[in-house]
């Protein structure tokens, strides 16, 4: 009888879901003070169906997204507590959702039907970010990033006395009933624990002995619904199945060609699904341990998989997959067909942004080289330019009016950490520099480069007529339309991971090579006009009037005058920028210098050196800060996969 119900409900799904799509209509929820909208929902870390199959819950790099599959509603669950959501679980009755994660100081309890917060459990300073959660009866169990197992009374939020430390790990999973948990250790062994007694049951010699050291890390773990089978997926491209009662290996499965990043079992114990860094999903028959079918549709890494529970829900037995390409898809696992793209906007890692000339839309480039266009009136995603799409993008740049796009993308295996900031990347080589006009899809020629374009991001001139890229120690500047090499500049030092910029008036060009010694040239004469005694820098920016350059490092921030008729003047601002991928830019009036310090913004008064730090609302490092052409909106882009829009007048009042 169950089989007949499933066939009927899947017919309903094909009819009702084929055109279904959750649009982003919550751009103004959970914003920091001064921000007016969020573009994007953050990269996917974890997904869970509610026990009744009526809701899909998604934990991302910026929060929790609740999808009501029956009503078609999307609800973001934000409480003012910043941080990624890496851990989700449901109470036994299915009425309470529990969430927590990286940088979050609390465990949140939610009413799944109303979306209202029921309670918050505060974490003490000695506790680290929560990596995973489970219920065992009325007890809530958490595992944090330091390996601490902590028990909580779910009703009172009181911490119970039993604790244990299981050591460092790369992957973790609880059984459905919370009685067992497994971790993939840094040595690629699997440790199986009894969660009720806090005792280690057995160490399984996982993927450690199969391949060389760099190919053995365990990236995914999952228990079967009855807890008797544990599946592990690894960088060695295999899945291993384990019997949790006898502690023996059942099988090693080798049909994937890339790293295994996600695993899930179906409720009926007939099927399990595995996803890899290519975006492929394989459905396996548990009894025969053979691949039943391969699901293709995602363009990049599978971050999460989950099956809807069996039952009377119209989504009974369906598979949901979440990818780094930003989509969540629903599949019929028995027919091996995609039923719908449930939603978009869950992309990973925005690396650069630009406003259109008339400020009607914003373009954002994500880690795989795809360019997403966002309407600045509705805050809806308009379209995606994917001519540069690949597994990963080594570098990318947009022209200041978002008309032109340049990047170098390549083939690679990319796995995103489900527990916080970080990626595993293997590969990355591929196409040389490519340049497009996005409205027409026209591809432009580039001059031959002896060693190929290096890692420093290329730069468009303000009028878009010139493009600069580095060739080892040589900077080549050419005409975009013809590809004709106009002139070359010698940087003396390789520009590995360097920065290149044209000044706003197009008359100056700066390059910051790997030795952190900024060099500046006059574009017309190609003379080196670098001020004497230029200090080391990690980032630089030209002022709006092109008369001043600002440099910043972890030691200090300085202003240097570039007027050839005056003595070069250097002014220290006593502002330090720490953290990964620091970003620096001037406000449109040139009075404020804005820098990023990991997830915070620093506003520095260029006259007084006074500085104000602003919580950015991003949960991972900021990659870009740009202003609209009318100077009214500031946009910040982050590794967390989102862009935040700010009303500059309100921010500058600080």
C-alpha positions in Angstrom: 0.0 0.0 0.0 2.9 2.4 0.8 4.2 2.0 -2.8 0.9 3.0 -4.3 0.7 6.1 -2.1 4.2 7.1 -3.2 3.4 6.8 -6.9 0.3 8.9 -6.4 2.0 11.6 -4.5 4.9 11.8 -6.9 2.4 12.4 -9.7 1.0 15.3 -7.7 4.6 16.5 -7.3 5.3 16.5 -11.0 2.1 18.5 -11.6 2.4 20.9 -8.7 6.2 21.4 -8.4 7.5 21.5 -12.0 7.2 25.3 -12.0 7.4 26.0 -8.3 10.2 28.4 -7.2 10.6 30.2 -3.9 11.7 33.8 -4.7 13.7 35.8 -2.3 11.2 38.2 -0.8 12.9 38.6 2.6 15.8 40.9 1.7 15.1 43.2 4.6 14.9 40.7 7.4 17.6 40.4 10.1 19.7 43.3 8.9 22.3 45.2 10.9 21.7 48.8 11.7 22.1 51.0 8.6 21.7 48.2 6.1 18.7 48.4 3.7 18.8 45.0 2.0 20.5 41.6 1.7 21.1 40.0 -1.6 21.5 36.3 -1.4 20.8 33.8 1.4 24.2 32.4 2.2 25.9 29.2 1.3 24.2 26.0 2.4 25.7 24.1 5.3 23.0 21.7 6.3 19.4 20.8 5.4 16.7 18.8 7.2 13.1 17.9 6.5 10.7 18.2 9.4 9.4 14.8 10.7 6.0 15.3 9.0 7.7 16.3 5.7 5.9 19.6 5.5 8.9 21.8 5.9 12.5 21.9 4.6 14.9 23.8 6.9 18.2 25.1 5.5 21.1 26.2 7.7 23.3 28.7 5.8 26.3 31.0 6.3 23.9 33.8 7.5 21.0 32.1 9.2 18.1 29.6 9.0 15.6 29.5 6.1 12.3 27.7 6.6 10.5 26.5 3.5 6.8 25.6 4.0 6.4 23.1 1.2 2.6 23.0 1.3 2.0 26.7 1.4 5.0 27.8 -0.7 6.2 30.2 1.9 9.8 31.1 2.8 10.6 32.3 6.3 14.0 33.5 7.5 14.5 32.8 11.2 16.7 35.7 12.5 17.0 36.8 16.1 19.7 39.4 16.1 22.3 36.8 17.0 24.9 36.8 14.3 26.6 33.7 13.0 26.4 30.8 10.6 24.0 27.9 11.1 25.8 24.6 10.9 23.6 22.5 13.2 19.9 21.6 13.0 17.7 19.0 14.7 14.1 18.4 15.5 12.4 17.2 18.7 10.8 13.8 18.7 7.3 15.2 18.2 8.6 17.3 15.3 7.2 20.6 16.8 10.5 22.1 17.9 13.4 23.0 15.7 16.8 23.6 17.3 19.6 25.5 15.5 23.1 26.7 16.3 26.5 27.1 14.6 29.7 29.0 14.0 30.2 32.2 16.0 26.7 31.9 17.4 26.6 32.4 21.2 23.3 30.5 21.7 21.3 27.5 20.8 17.9 28.6 19.5 14.7 26.7 19.9 11.9 27.4 17.4 8.2 26.6 16.9 8.2 25.0 13.5 4.6 25.9 12.7 4.8 29.6 13.6 8.5 30.3 13.1 8.5 31.9 16.6 11.5 31.6 18.9 10.7 29.5 22.0 13.9 29.7 23.9 17.6 30.5 23.7 20.3 28.5 25.5 23.4 30.7 26.2 26.8 29.2 25.7 29.5 30.0 28.2 32.8 31.6 27.1 34.5 28.2 27.4 32.3 26.7 24.8 33.2 26.7 21.1 30.9 26.9 18.1 28.3 24.1 17.9 29.0 21.6 15.0 26.1 19.3 15.3 23.0 18.6 17.5 20.7 15.7 18.3 17.8 14.8 20.7 17.9 11.7 22.7 14.5 11.6 24.4 14.1 14.9 26.2 17.9 15.5 26.3 19.5 17.8 23.8 23.1 16.8 22.9 25.6 19.1 21.2 29.1 18.6 19.8 31.2 21.7 19.5 34.2 22.4 17.3 36.6 21.7 20.1 35.2 18.2 20.4 33.2 18.8 23.6 30.0 16.7 24.0 27.5 18.7 26.1 24.1 17.6 27.4 21.2 20.0 28.0 17.7 19.7 29.5 15.7 20.8 26.5 12.8 22.3 28.5 14.9 24.3 31.0 18.1 24.9 28.9 20.1 23.7 31.9 23.5 22.1 31.2 23.8 18.6 32.6 27.0 17.4 34.3 28.0 14.7 31.9 30.7 15.9 29.4 33.4 14.4 27.3 35.9 15.6 24.7 36.2 13.5 21.5 39.1 15.4 19.9 39.4 17.2 16.6 37.3 16.1 13.7 36.5 16.8 10.0 33.0 15.4 9.8 30.4 14.4 12.4 27.0 12.7 12.5 24.4 11.6 15.1 22.1 8.6 14.6 18.4 9.5 14.3 17.6 8.6 17.9 20.6 10.4 19.3 22.1 7.2 20.8 25.2 7.1 18.6 27.5 9.6 17.0 30.5 9.3 14.8 33.3 11.6 13.9 35.9 11.6 11.2 39.2 12.3 12.9 42.1 14.3 11.5 43.9 11.0 10.9 41.0 9.8 8.7 40.0 7.2 11.3 36.3 7.1 12.3 35.5 7.1 16.0 32.1 5.6 17.0 30.6 6.8 20.3 27.7 5.8 22.5 26.0 9.1 23.2 24.1 7.8 26.2 27.1 6.8 28.2 29.7 9.2 26.6 31.9 6.2 25.9 33.8 5.4 22.7 32.6 2.1 21.3 35.2 1.5 18.6 37.7 3.2 16.3 37.2 2.2 12.6 40.2 2.3 10.3 38.4 4.5 7.7 40.0 5.9 4.6 43.5 6.3 6.0 45.2 3.3 4.4 43.8 3.6 0.9 45.6 6.6 -0.6 48.3 9.1 0.1 48.0 11.5 2.9 46.4 14.5 1.1 43.6 12.3 -0.4 42.2 10.7 2.8 40.2 13.4 4.7 36.7 12.3 5.6 34.2 15.0 4.4 30.8 13.3 5.0 29.2 10.9 7.5 25.6 9.6 7.8 23.7 6.9 9.8 20.9 4.8 8.3 17.5 5.4 10.0 17.9 2.3 12.2 21.4 3.3 13.2 22.9 0.0 12.0 24.8 1.3 9.0 27.3 4.1 9.0 28.4 5.6 5.6 31.5 7.7 5.2 32.7 9.7 2.2 36.2 11.0 1.6 38.6 12.9 -0.5 39.7 9.4 -1.8 36.5 9.5 -3.9 35.1 6.4 -2.1 32.1 5.6 0.1 32.6 3.1 2.9 29.7 1.3 4.6 30.1 0.1 8.2 28.1 -2.2 10.4 27.7 -0.3 13.7 26.9 -3.5 15.7 29.8 -5.6 14.7 32.2 -2.7 13.8 33.0 -4.3 10.5 33.3 -2.8 7.0 30.4 -3.8 4.8 31.7 -2.4 1.5 33.8 0.1 -0.3 32.1 1.8 -3.2 34.1 3.5 -5.9 31.8 5.0 -8.6 32.5 8.8 -8.0 35.2 10.6 -9.8 35.5 13.5 -7.3 35.5 14.1 -3.6 32.4 12.9 -1.7 30.8 15.8 0.2 27.3 14.7 1.2 25.5 11.5 2.2 21.8 10.7 3.1 19.7 7.6 3.7 16.1 7.3 2.7 13.5 6.6 5.4 12.5 3.2 3.9 16.1 1.9 4.0 16.0 1.0 0.3 18.2 3.9 -1.0 21.1 6.1 0.0 22.3 9.1 -1.9 25.9 10.5 -2.2 27.0 13.8 -3.7 30.4 15.0 -4.9 32.3 18.2 -5.8 31.3 17.9 -9.5 27.6 18.3 -8.6 26.7 14.7 -9.4 24.4 12.8 -7.1 24.4 9.0 -7.1 21.5 6.9 -5.8 22.5 3.5 -4.4 20.5 0.4 -3.7 21.3 -0.5 -0.2 20.6 -4.2 -0.6 22.8 -4.7 -3.7 25.2 -1.8 -3.1 24.9 -0.9 -6.8 24.3 2.6 -8.3 20.6 2.8 -9.3 21.0 6.1 -11.2 23.0 9.3 -11.3 21.3 12.6 -10.9 22.7 15.6 -12.9 21.5 19.1 -12.8 23.6 21.0 -10.3 26.6 22.9 -11.6 28.9 22.7 -8.6 29.6 21.0 -5.3 26.8 19.2 -3.4 26.8 20.7 0.0 23.9 18.8 1.6 21.4 16.0 0.9 18.3 15.0 2.8 15.3 12.6 2.2 11.8 13.6 3.1 10.3 11.0 5.6 7.9 8.3 4.5 4.3 9.0 5.3 1.2 10.8 4.0 2.9 14.0 3.0 2.9 14.7 -0.7 6.7 15.0 -0.5 7.0 11.4 0.9 10.3 9.9 0.0 11.7 12.8 -2.1 15.3 13.8 -2.1 16.4 17.4 -1.6 19.8 18.5 -2.7 21.6 21.8 -1.9 24.5 22.9 -3.9 27.2 25.6 -4.0 25.6 26.7 -7.2 22.9 28.4 -5.1 20.0 26.1 -5.9 18.0 23.5 -3.9 16.5 20.8 -6.1 13.8 18.2 -5.4 14.2 14.8 -7.0 12.0 11.6 -7.5 14.6 9.1 -6.3 12.6 6.1 -7.8 12.3 7.5 -11.3 15.6 9.3 -11.1 14.1 12.6 -12.3 14.3 16.2 -11.1 10.9 17.5 -10.0 11.8 21.1 -9.5 14.3 23.7 -8.5 12.9 24.6 -5.2 14.8 27.9 -4.7 17.9 29.9 -5.7 20.1 32.5 -4.0 22.0 30.1 -1.7 25.3 30.8 -3.5 28.8 30.6 -2.0 31.5 33.2 -1.8 30.9 36.6 -3.6 34.3 37.7 -4.8 33.6 41.1 -6.5 30.6 43.4 -7.2 29.8 46.5 -9.3 26.8 48.8 -9.8 25.3 49.4 -13.2 25.9 52.9 -14.7 22.4 54.1 -13.8 22.4 52.2 -10.5 19.4 50.1 -11.4 21.1 46.8 -10.8 24.1 45.3 -9.0 26.3 42.6 -10.5 28.0 40.1 -8.2 30.6 37.5 -9.2 30.6 34.3 -7.1 33.4 31.8 -6.6 32.6 29.7 -9.7 32.8 32.6 -12.1 29.0 33.1 -12.6 27.8 36.7 -12.5 24.4 37.3 -10.8 22.4 40.4 -11.6 20.2 41.9 -8.8 17.4 44.5 -9.3 18.0 47.3 -6.8 14.3 48.2 -6.6 12.8 44.8 -5.8 16.1 43.2 -4.6 15.2 40.2 -6.7 17.8 38.2 -8.8 17.2 39.1 -12.5 19.5 36.7 -14.4 22.9 35.0 -14.3 25.7 35.4 -16.8 27.5 32.1 -16.8 29.9 32.3 -19.7 32.8 32.3 -17.2 31.3 29.5 -15.1 33.6 26.7 -14.0 34.5 24.8 -10.8 36.4 27.7 -9.4 37.6 31.2 -10.4 41.2 32.1 -9.7 40.5 35.8 -10.1 37.7 38.0 -11.5 37.0 41.7 -12.0 34.0 43.8 -13.2 34.2 47.1 -14.9 33.0 50.0 -12.7 29.7 50.2 -14.6 29.1 46.4 -14.6 29.2 46.1 -18.4 32.4 44.1 -18.7 33.7 41.0 -16.9 37.1 39.4 -16.9 38.1 36.2 -15.1 40.2 33.2 -15.2 38.3 30.0 -14.2 39.5 26.4 -14.0 38.7 22.8 -13.2 39.0 21.9 -9.6 37.5 20.0 -6.7 36.0 22.4 -4.2 34.5 21.3 -0.8 33.1 23.9 1.6 33.4 23.3 5.3 30.0 22.6 6.8 31.2 23.7 10.2 32.4 27.2 9.4 34.7 29.3 7.2 37.1 27.3 5.0 37.4 25.4 1.8 39.3 22.4 0.4 40.4 23.1 -3.2 42.4 20.7 -5.4 43.3 21.9 -9.0 42.3 25.2 -10.4 44.2 25.3 -13.6 42.2 25.9 -16.8 41.4 28.6 -19.2 43.5 31.7 -19.6 42.1 35.2 -19.1 38.7 35.7 -20.7 36.9 39.0 -21.2 33.2 39.5 -22.0 30.6 42.2 -22.6 27.8 40.8 -20.5 24.9 42.3 -22.4 25.9 40.7 -25.7 28.1 37.8 -24.6 30.9 39.1 -26.8 34.3 37.7 -26.0 37.3 40.0 -26.5 40.9 39.1 -27.6 43.9 39.4 -25.3 47.6 39.8 -26.2 49.8 36.7 -25.9 51.4 36.4 -22.5 54.7 34.4 -22.1 53.7 32.8 -18.8 50.0 33.2 -19.0 48.1 35.8 -16.8 49.1 35.5 -13.2 47.0 35.5 -10.1 46.7 39.2 -9.6 43.2 40.3 -10.6 43.1 42.3 -13.9 41.9 45.9 -13.9 39.6 47.9 -16.3 40.3 51.6 -16.9 37.4 53.9 -15.9 36.3 54.3 -19.5 36.6 50.5 -20.1 38.8 51.0 -23.1 42.0 49.6 -21.4 42.6 46.5 -19.5 45.7 45.6 -17.5 46.9 42.1 -16.4 50.2 40.8 -15.1 52.5 38.4 -16.8 54.9 37.3 -14.1 57.0 40.5 -13.6 55.5 42.4 -16.5 52.2 44.3 -16.5 50.5 44.4 -19.9 48.1 47.2 -20.8 46.1 46.8 -24.0 43.0 48.1 -25.8 40.0 46.0 -25.0 38.4 46.1 -28.5 41.5 45.2 -30.5 43.6 43.2 -28.0 46.5 45.4 -29.2 49.3 45.6 -26.6 49.7 49.4 -25.9 52.5 49.3 -23.4 54.2 47.2 -20.7 55.4 48.1 -17.2 58.0 46.3 -15.2 57.0 45.6 -11.6 60.4 44.2 -10.6 58.6 41.7 -8.4 56.0 39.0 -9.4 52.4 40.0 -8.8 51.3 36.8 -7.2 48.1 37.6 -5.3 48.8 41.3 -6.0 46.4 44.1 -6.7 46.1 46.4 -9.7 44.0 49.6 -10.1 43.5 52.5 -12.4 42.9 55.9 -10.7 39.4 57.3 -11.1 40.6 59.9 -13.7 42.3 57.1 -15.7 45.7 58.9 -15.6 47.5 56.8 -13.0 47.9 53.1 -12.5 49.0 51.3 -9.4 50.2 47.7 -8.8 50.9 46.0 -5.5 53.1 43.0 -6.1 54.0 40.1 -3.7 56.7 42.1 -1.9 54.0 44.6 -0.8 55.9 47.6 -2.2 53.3 49.7 -4.1 54.3 51.1 -7.5 52.5 53.9 -9.4 52.8 54.9 -13.0 51.6 57.8 -15.2 49.4 56.1 -17.8 50.2 58.7 -20.5 54.0 58.7 -20.1 54.5 55.3 -18.4 56.8 57.1 -16.0 57.1 55.6 -12.5 55.6 58.3 -10.1 55.8 56.3 -6.9 56.4 58.6 -3.9 59.8 58.3 -2.3 60.1 56.0 0.7 56.8 54.2 0.0 56.0 51.9 2.9 54.9 48.3 2.6 51.2 47.7 2.2 48.7 44.9 1.9 46.0 46.9 0.1 45.7 50.4 -1.5 43.1 52.7 -3.0 43.0 55.9 -5.0 41.0 58.9 -3.8 38.0 60.0 -5.9 40.0 63.1 -7.2 43.0 60.8 -8.0 45.4 63.1 -6.0 45.9 60.8 -3.1 46.6 57.1 -2.6 45.8 55.3 0.7 47.7 52.2 1.8 46.9 49.9 4.6 48.5 47.0 6.5 48.3 45.4 9.8 50.7 48.0 11.1 49.0 51.3 10.0 47.2 53.2 7.4 48.8 56.1 5.5 47.8 58.7 2.9 50.3 59.8 0.2 49.9 62.9 -2.0 50.5 62.3 -5.7 50.6 65.9 -7.0 53.9 66.3 -8.9 53.9 70.1 -8.3 54.0 69.6 -4.5 56.3 67.8 -2.1 55.0 64.3 -1.6 53.3 64.3 1.7 52.7 61.1 3.8 50.1 61.2 6.6 49.7 58.3 9.1 46.1 57.7 10.2 46.9 55.3 13.0 44.3 52.8 11.8 45.2 49.1 11.5 43.4 46.6 9.4 43.7 43.0 10.5 42.3 39.8 9.0 41.9 38.0 5.8 41.4 39.7 2.4 41.3 43.3 3.8 39.5 45.7 1.5 40.0 49.5 1.2 38.1 52.3 -0.6 37.2 56.0 -0.3 33.8 57.4 0.2 32.5 59.4 -2.9 33.4 62.7 -1.3 36.9 61.5 -0.3 36.4 62.4 3.4 36.2 58.9 4.7 38.3 55.8 4.2 36.4 52.6 4.5 38.2 49.3 5.3 37.3 45.8 6.2 38.6 43.9 9.1 37.4 40.3 8.5 33.6 40.8 9.2 33.7 44.4 10.5 33.8 47.7 8.7 36.2 50.5 9.8 35.3 54.1 8.9 38.4 56.4 9.1 38.1 60.2 8.9 40.9 61.2 6.6 41.5 64.6 8.3 41.4 63.5 11.9 42.2 59.9 11.7 39.3 59.2 14.0 37.8 55.8 13.3 34.5 54.0 14.0 34.0 50.2 13.8 30.7 48.9 12.5 29.3 45.4 12.7 28.8 44.5 9.0 26.3 41.7 9.4 28.5 39.4 7.4 29.6 36.1 9.0 32.7 35.6 6.9 35.4 37.9 5.5 34.4 40.9 3.4 35.7 40.6 -0.2 34.6 43.9 -1.8 33.2 47.4 -0.9 31.8 49.6 -3.7 29.6 52.7 -3.9 26.7 53.4 -6.3 27.4 56.0 -8.9 25.1 58.5 -7.1 27.0 57.9 -3.9 23.9 57.0 -1.9 24.4 53.3 -1.5 27.4 51.3 -0.2 27.5 47.6 -1.0 29.6 45.0 0.8 30.3 41.5 -0.5 31.4 38.5 1.5 32.7 35.0 1.5 29.3 34.2 3.3 27.7 34.4 -0.2 25.7 37.6 0.4 25.8 41.3 -0.6 24.6 43.9 1.9 23.4 47.3 0.8 23.8 50.3 3.1 22.4 53.8 3.1 25.6 55.8 3.1 24.2 58.9 4.7 23.1 57.0 7.8 26.4 55.2 8.0 28.5 58.3 7.5 26.8 60.0 10.4 28.6 57.6 12.7 
